[in-house]
Amino acid sequence: MLGRTEPVSVRDLARFQQLPGRFLAKLFTRLEGAGIVDGIEGIGGGFSLARPPGQCSKDGPSPRGAAAKSPSPEAGLEEKRP
């Protein structure tokens, strides 16, 4: 999947990475809100990087400024148990 230019569906990515689809859907929604990925709806839709891979950094500025409000992309994704 590395080097693809077309969007990747959460379902395909979950199957490829052997991760729960619901977890990845939540994660990618947050990544989209932070401006890290772009979401494309409809048939053939999915997610793709918002910038070229060489310009992506976990410490870099967010193009939309949303990531600066959250300490990390993983914030709030931890499983809550009673």
Secondary structure, DSSP 8 states (H G I E B T S, - for coil): -TT--S-B-HHHHHHHHT--HHHHHHHHHHHHHTTSEEEE-STT-EEEESS-GGG--TTS--TTS-GGGSS-TTTT-S----
